[in-house]
């Protein structure tokens, strides 16, 4: 029987939970960008820029043509 791959790892779920908890606690956006692209850049500075190695199929998602600065 083939094992199904989980859509998110435990660490990804924990990261998202922490971000949501801090947003609720402070009553402010944690990554408050001036534009959507600016907000994504702020997130990528903290968590790293996604790529196909860590997110299978990332480059095929709609809108990924934007060239973000690569953060590790």
Helices and strands as residue ranges (DSSP letters): H 10-26, H 36-47, G 58-60
